[in-house]
């Protein structure tokens, strides 16, 4: 349950950071906004728009930046666990799980928020929908997709996008999801694109062999 002080912090966050009237959001506001569900965020944003009488351009700018914000939050939530000799460190994995539980909501909740924000943004800019590129249809399984594209990245054919200077599997998955019609959610696709979580069997992996780009 969001309290009035928390709600006020979120409103200040929206005003100061999203609209650029101030320097940076407080850590308190960032903590609250990570925990706001779609219903509450929708109410906060619409109240904020009405109270501040935002123009169409102001609304577009607001939704555009909220989309970026929540994609960054999703990336932060799903950042990979620290490894040693290619394996996840158990203590680091446990700490990462506690961090997710304490500071974040489930991946699916953020995906729902992003989907709503993108829909609102598209309503304000209908040309985005008409100009949307046609997706390529993926006929294989999500696990095959994840393994193949991760292999292409490992071999130097694809550069994995970064967030704050670090490779982001979540961002990689979002881009692939935008370009391909595939039977998976962005969260599931991110799992398959992660070399440590891809569910393709070792028997099937041997059918996909790629050279290093430097060998060609």
C-alpha positions as CSV (number, residue, x, y, z in Angstrom):
1,X,0.0,0.0,0.0
2,X,1.4,3.4,-1.1
3,X,1.2,6.0,1.7
4,X,0.6,9.7,1.1
5,X,4.3,10.7,1.8
6,X,5.4,8.0,-0.7
7,X,2.9,9.2,-3.2
8,X,4.2,12.8,-2.9
9,X,7.7,11.5,-3.4
10,X,6.6,9.8,-6.6
11,X,4.9,13.0,-7.9
12,X,8.1,15.0,-7.2
13,X,10.0,12.2,-9.0
14,X,7.8,12.6,-12.1
15,X,8.0,16.4,-12.0
16,X,11.7,16.8,-11.3
17,X,13.2,14.0,-13.3
18,X,10.8,13.3,-16.2
19,X,10.0,16.9,-17.0
20,X,13.6,18.0,-16.3
21,X,12.6,20.6,-13.7
22,X,15.4,19.7,-11.2
23,X,18.6,17.8,-10.9
24,X,17.9,14.2,-10.1
25,X,15.3,12.0,-8.3
26,X,15.9,11.2,-4.6
27,X,16.8,7.6,-3.7
28,X,13.6,7.5,-1.7
29,X,11.5,8.3,-4.8
30,X,13.4,5.7,-6.9
31,X,12.7,3.1,-4.2
32,X,9.0,3.9,-4.2
33,X,8.6,4.0,-8.0
34,X,10.1,0.5,-8.3
35,X,7.3,-0.8,-6.1
36,X,4.3,1.0,-7.7
37,X,2.0,-1.4,-9.6
38,X,0.3,-0.5,-12.9
39,X,-3.0,0.5,-11.4
40,X,-1.5,2.9,-8.9
41,X,1.0,4.3,-11.5
42,X,-1.7,4.8,-14.0
43,X,-3.8,6.8,-11.5
44,X,-0.7,8.9,-10.4
45,X,0.3,9.7,-14.0
46,X,-3.2,10.7,-15.1
47,X,-3.7,12.9,-12.0
48,X,-0.4,14.5,-12.7
49,X,-1.2,15.2,-16.3
50,X,-4.6,16.7,-15.4
51,X,-3.2,18.8,-12.5
52,X,-0.3,20.2,-14.5
53,X,-2.4,20.6,-17.7
54,X,0.3,19.0,-19.9
55,X,0.2,19.7,-23.6
56,X,0.2,16.8,-26.1
57,X,3.9,17.2,-26.5
58,X,4.3,17.2,-22.7
59,X,2.4,13.9,-22.4
60,X,4.4,12.3,-25.2
61,X,7.6,13.4,-23.5
62,X,6.3,12.0,-20.1
63,X,5.4,8.6,-21.5
64,X,8.5,8.3,-23.6
65,X,10.7,8.9,-20.5
66,X,8.7,6.6,-18.3
67,X,9.1,3.8,-20.8
68,X,12.9,4.4,-20.7
69,X,12.8,4.5,-16.9
70,X,10.9,1.3,-16.5
71,X,13.0,-0.6,-19.1
72,X,16.1,0.5,-17.1
73,X,14.5,-0.7,-13.8
74,X,13.7,-4.0,-15.5
75,X,17.3,-4.3,-16.6
76,X,18.5,-3.5,-13.1
77,X,16.2,-6.1,-11.6
78,X,17.4,-8.8,-14.0
79,X,21.2,-8.0,-13.9
80,X,23.3,-11.2,-14.0
81,X,24.7,-12.7,-10.9
82,X,28.4,-12.4,-10.2
83,X,30.4,-15.4,-11.5
84,X,33.6,-17.1,-10.7
85,X,35.2,-19.4,-13.3
86,X,32.1,-19.1,-15.5
87,X,29.8,-20.3,-12.7
88,X,27.4,-18.3,-10.5
89,X,28.6,-17.7,-7.0
90,X,26.0,-19.2,-4.6
91,X,26.3,-16.5,-2.0
92,X,26.0,-13.8,-4.7
93,X,23.0,-15.6,-6.2
94,X,21.3,-15.7,-2.8
95,X,22.0,-12.0,-2.2
96,X,20.7,-11.2,-5.7
97,X,17.4,-13.0,-5.0
98,X,17.0,-11.1,-1.7
99,X,17.7,-7.8,-3.5
100,X,15.0,-8.6,-6.0
101,X,12.5,-9.5,-3.4
102,X,13.2,-6.5,-1.2
103,X,13.6,-3.7,-3.8
104,X,11.7,-4.9,-6.9
105,X,8.4,-6.3,-8.2
106,X,8.2,-9.4,-10.5
107,X,9.5,-9.1,-14.1
108,X,5.9,-9.7,-15.4
109,X,4.7,-6.6,-13.4
110,X,7.2,-4.3,-15.1
111,X,6.4,-5.8,-18.5
112,X,2.8,-5.0,-17.9
113,X,3.6,-1.4,-17.0
114,X,5.9,-1.0,-20.0
115,X,3.1,-2.4,-22.3
116,X,0.6,0.1,-20.9
117,X,3.0,3.0,-21.2
118,X,3.8,2.1,-24.8
119,X,0.1,1.9,-25.6
120,X,-0.5,5.4,-24.1
121,X,2.4,6.7,-26.0
122,X,1.1,5.2,-29.3
123,X,-2.3,6.8,-28.7
124,X,-0.7,10.2,-28.6
125,X,1.4,9.4,-31.7
126,X,-0.7,7.2,-33.9
127,X,1.9,7.4,-36.6
128,X,4.1,5.1,-34.5
129,X,1.6,2.3,-35.0
130,X,1.2,2.9,-38.7
131,X,5.0,3.1,-39.2
132,X,5.7,0.1,-37.0
133,X,8.0,-2.3,-38.9
134,X,6.7,-5.7,-39.9
135,X,8.1,-8.4,-37.7
136,X,10.0,-11.5,-38.9
137,X,8.3,-14.7,-37.9
138,X,10.5,-17.1,-35.9
139,X,9.5,-20.7,-36.8
140,X,11.8,-22.4,-34.3
141,X,11.5,-22.6,-30.5
142,X,12.5,-19.8,-28.1
143,X,15.3,-21.9,-26.8
144,X,16.7,-22.4,-30.3
145,X,16.4,-18.6,-30.9
146,X,18.2,-17.8,-27.6
147,X,21.0,-20.2,-28.2
148,X,21.6,-19.1,-31.8
149,X,21.6,-15.4,-31.1
150,X,23.8,-15.9,-28.0
151,X,26.2,-17.9,-30.1
152,X,26.3,-15.1,-32.7
153,X,27.1,-12.6,-30.0
154,X,29.7,-14.9,-28.5
155,X,31.4,-15.3,-31.9
156,X,31.5,-11.6,-32.5
157,X,28.7,-11.2,-35.1
158,X,26.3,-9.3,-32.8
159,X,27.0,-6.7,-30.2
160,X,24.9,-7.1,-27.1
161,X,23.4,-3.7,-26.1
162,X,24.5,-2.1,-22.8
163,X,23.0,-0.3,-19.9
164,X,25.2,1.8,-17.7
165,X,28.2,0.4,-19.6
166,X,27.3,-3.3,-18.9
167,X,25.9,-5.8,-21.3
168,X,22.1,-6.1,-20.8
169,X,20.4,-9.4,-21.7
170,X,17.0,-7.8,-20.9
171,X,17.6,-5.0,-23.4
172,X,18.9,-7.6,-25.9
173,X,15.6,-9.5,-25.5
174,X,13.5,-6.4,-25.9
175,X,15.1,-5.6,-29.2
176,X,14.8,-9.1,-30.5
177,X,11.2,-9.2,-29.3
178,X,10.5,-6.0,-31.2
179,X,11.9,-7.4,-34.4
180,X,10.7,-11.0,-34.3
181,X,7.3,-12.6,-33.9
182,X,8.1,-15.3,-31.4
183,X,6.0,-17.4,-29.0
184,X,7.6,-16.0,-25.8
185,X,7.4,-13.1,-23.4
186,X,10.3,-10.7,-23.2
187,X,11.1,-12.2,-19.8
188,X,11.2,-15.7,-21.2
189,X,13.2,-14.6,-24.2
190,X,15.8,-13.0,-21.9
191,X,16.1,-16.3,-20.0
192,X,16.8,-18.2,-23.3
193,X,19.3,-15.5,-24.4
194,X,21.2,-16.0,-21.2
195,X,23.9,-18.7,-21.9
196,X,23.6,-20.0,-18.3
197,X,19.8,-20.4,-18.4
198,X,19.0,-21.4,-22.0
199,X,17.0,-24.6,-22.0
200,X,18.1,-26.0,-25.3
201,X,19.5,-29.5,-24.7
202,X,23.2,-30.3,-25.3
203,X,22.1,-32.8,-27.9
204,X,20.4,-30.1,-30.0
205,X,23.1,-27.5,-29.4
206,X,25.6,-29.5,-31.4
207,X,23.6,-28.9,-34.6
208,X,24.4,-25.1,-34.4
209,X,28.0,-24.4,-35.1
210,X,29.3,-20.9,-35.9
211,X,32.9,-19.8,-36.6
212,X,34.4,-16.8,-34.8
213,X,34.1,-13.7,-36.9
214,X,37.8,-13.2,-36.8
215,X,38.3,-16.6,-38.5
216,X,36.5,-15.6,-41.7
